[in-house]
């Protein structure tokens, strides 16, 4: 049980940080698209990659039982 506790805390931290990361990424991408720095498809791709990476981290820490 004590070995699982740090992993649970890491997963909880990532899970709580997910909404703020998505929101901040969205606003930065929105600003870049409105300023014509990047195209819309690239902004969407960056947002999707960010969300998928957060879920990957959650799954990785769940399966890590060391």
Secondary structure, 3 states (H helix, E strand, C coil): CHHHHHHHHHHHHHHHHHHHHHHHHHHHHHHHHHCCCCCHHHHHHHHHHHHHHHHHHHHHHHHCCC
